[in-house]
Amino acid sequence: MRTFVDILIQLKFKKMKKVILSAVILASIGTSMMSCKKNYVCKCSKTYTTGTGSTTNDYSDFTYDDTRSRAVSRCNANDATSSDLGGNYSINCAIQ
């Protein structure tokens, strides 16, 4: 015959199995819903425009460890138009 303690231990193990199984399933779902992050290089160029034409030079590089859509958005946020002693310029950035 089984004792009362044996029955309680078996019930505890059954509950623990359910808890562990639920945790594994939740972890799997969470991992599968995460977006793939990797390094994306954002290259920017600076173009000066004058009355005689335009000159384009490499300006800066940024590396984003993010999803592609977020990296593109962050890269595009670096675009600008302004002027300085060299004249009017625009900065254009794109993911490479």
C-alpha atoms as a printed R data frame, in Angstrom:
   type eleno elety resid chain resno      x      y       z
1  ATOM     1    CA   MET     A     1  0.000  0.000   0.000
2  ATOM     2    CA   ARG     A     2  1.004  3.524  -0.685
3  ATOM     3    CA   THR     A     3  1.316  5.884   2.171
4  ATOM     4    CA   PHE     A     4 -0.190  9.321   2.346
5  ATOM     5    CA   VAL     A     5  3.280 10.862   2.030
6  ATOM     6    CA   ASP     A     6  3.935  8.933  -1.203
7  ATOM     7    CA   ILE     A     7  0.679 10.227  -2.680
8  ATOM     8    CA   LEU     A     8  1.570 13.816  -1.744
9  ATOM     9    CA   ILE     A     9  5.031 13.470  -3.308
10 ATOM    10    CA   GLN     A    10  3.544 12.133  -6.565
11 ATOM    11    CA   LEU     A    11  1.053 15.011  -6.712
12 ATOM    12    CA   LYS     A    12  3.866 17.518  -6.134
13 ATOM    13    CA   PHE     A    13  5.910 16.014  -8.982
14 ATOM    14    CA   LYS     A    14  2.939 16.208 -11.344
15 ATOM    15    CA   LYS     A    15  2.440 19.887 -10.521
16 ATOM    16    CA   MET     A    16  6.162 20.553 -10.897
17 ATOM    17    CA   LYS     A    17  6.198 18.890 -14.321
18 ATOM    18    CA   LYS     A    18  3.373 21.159 -15.448
19 ATOM    19    CA   VAL     A    19  5.174 24.243 -14.143
20 ATOM    20    CA   ILE     A    20  8.433 23.297 -15.875
21 ATOM    21    CA   LEU     A    21  6.652 22.448 -19.125
22 ATOM    22    CA   SER     A    22  4.801 25.771 -19.033
23 ATOM    23    CA   ALA     A    23  8.060 27.662 -18.436
24 ATOM    24    CA   VAL     A    24  9.752 25.907 -21.370
25 ATOM    25    CA   ILE     A    25  6.832 26.676 -23.680
26 ATOM    26    CA   LEU     A    26  6.765 30.352 -22.642
27 ATOM    27    CA   ALA     A    27 10.528 30.657 -23.141
28 ATOM    28    CA   SER     A    28 10.236 29.098 -26.603
29 ATOM    29    CA   ILE     A    29  7.452 31.470 -27.625
30 ATOM    30    CA   GLY     A    30  9.373 34.475 -26.302
31 ATOM    31    CA   THR     A    31 12.520 33.487 -28.184
32 ATOM    32    CA   SER     A    32 10.682 32.918 -31.448
33 ATOM    33    CA   MET     A    33  8.971 36.319 -31.252
34 ATOM    34    CA   MET     A    34 12.232 38.241 -30.893
35 ATOM    35    CA   SER     A    35 13.494 39.967 -34.015
36 ATOM    36    CA   CYS     A    36 16.898 39.112 -35.387
37 ATOM    37    CA   LYS     A    37 19.437 41.697 -34.398
38 ATOM    38    CA   LYS     A    38 22.718 42.055 -36.206
39 ATOM    39    CA   ASN     A    39 25.194 44.742 -37.155
40 ATOM    40    CA   TYR     A    40 24.183 47.171 -39.900
41 ATOM    41    CA   VAL     A    41 26.610 49.791 -41.215
42 ATOM    42    CA   CYS     A    42 25.214 53.236 -41.960
43 ATOM    43    CA   LYS     A    43 27.425 55.235 -44.332
44 ATOM    44    CA   CYS     A    44 26.943 58.963 -44.693
45 ATOM    45    CA   SER     A    45 28.206 61.330 -47.357
46 ATOM    46    CA   LYS     A    46 28.308 65.117 -47.282
47 ATOM    47    CA   THR     A    47 27.543 67.002 -50.507
48 ATOM    48    CA   TYR     A    48 28.445 70.677 -50.831
49 ATOM    49    CA   THR     A    49 26.480 72.592 -53.430
50 ATOM    50    CA   THR     A    50 27.839 75.838 -54.870
51 ATOM    51    CA   GLY     A    51 27.049 77.944 -57.913
52 ATOM    52    CA   THR     A    52 29.670 76.020 -59.915
53 ATOM    53    CA   GLY     A    53 28.520 72.489 -59.039
54 ATOM    54    CA   SER     A    54 28.642 70.046 -56.174
55 ATOM    55    CA   THR     A    55 31.259 68.023 -54.325
56 ATOM    56    CA   THR     A    56 30.528 64.813 -52.430
57 ATOM    57    CA   ASN     A    57 32.801 63.344 -49.758
58 ATOM    58    CA   ASP     A    58 32.530 60.460 -47.317
59 ATOM    59    CA   TYR     A    59 31.352 61.921 -44.049
60 ATOM    60    CA   SER     A    60 30.905 59.262 -41.356
61 ATOM    61    CA   ASP     A    61 30.047 55.625 -40.640
62 ATOM    62    CA   PHE     A    62 27.857 54.265 -37.866
63 ATOM    63    CA   THR     A    63 27.294 50.652 -36.846
64 ATOM    64    CA   TYR     A    64 23.927 49.722 -35.376
65 ATOM    65    CA   ASP     A    65 23.326 46.420 -33.588
66 ATOM    66    CA   ASP     A    66 19.602 46.297 -34.189
67 ATOM    67    CA   THR     A    67 16.857 44.917 -36.417
68 ATOM    68    CA   ARG     A    68 17.059 46.015 -40.059
69 ATOM    69    CA   SER     A    69 14.003 48.269 -39.917
70 ATOM    70    CA   ARG     A    70 15.224 50.037 -36.769
71 ATOM    71    CA   ALA     A    71 18.744 50.375 -38.178
72 ATOM    72    CA   VAL     A    72 17.363 51.950 -41.377
73 ATOM    73    CA   SER     A    73 15.246 54.341 -39.333
74 ATOM    74    CA   ARG     A    74 18.176 55.311 -37.100
75 ATOM    75    CA   CYS     A    75 20.429 55.737 -40.129
76 ATOM    76    CA   ASN     A    76 17.942 57.961 -41.966
77 ATOM    77    CA   ALA     A    77 17.668 60.150 -38.870
78 ATOM    78    CA   ASN     A    78 21.236 61.318 -39.602
79 ATOM    79    CA   ASP     A    79 20.192 62.979 -42.888
80 ATOM    80    CA   ALA     A    80 20.514 66.760 -42.694
81 ATOM    81    CA   THR     A    81 20.712 69.960 -44.729
82 ATOM    82    CA   SER     A    82 22.502 73.088 -43.576
83 ATOM    83    CA   SER     A    83 25.337 75.472 -44.395
84 ATOM    84    CA   ASP     A    84 28.752 76.378 -43.016
85 ATOM    85    CA   LEU     A    85 31.851 78.239 -44.203
86 ATOM    86    CA   GLY     A    86 32.168 75.773 -47.104
87 ATOM    87    CA   GLY     A    87 28.670 76.607 -48.356
88 ATOM    88    CA   ASN     A    88 25.348 74.779 -48.400
89 ATOM    89    CA   TYR     A    89 25.518 71.067 -47.790
90 ATOM    90    CA   SER     A    90 23.368 67.994 -47.368
91 ATOM    91    CA   ILE     A    91 24.207 64.826 -45.478
92 ATOM    92    CA   ASN     A    92 22.728 61.633 -46.912
93 ATOM    93    CA   CYS     A    93 22.983 58.338 -45.065
94 ATOM    94    CA   ALA     A    94 22.118 54.797 -46.113
95 ATOM    95    CA   ILE     A    95 22.518 51.257 -44.797
96 ATOM    96    CA   GLN     A    96 25.230 49.392 -46.722
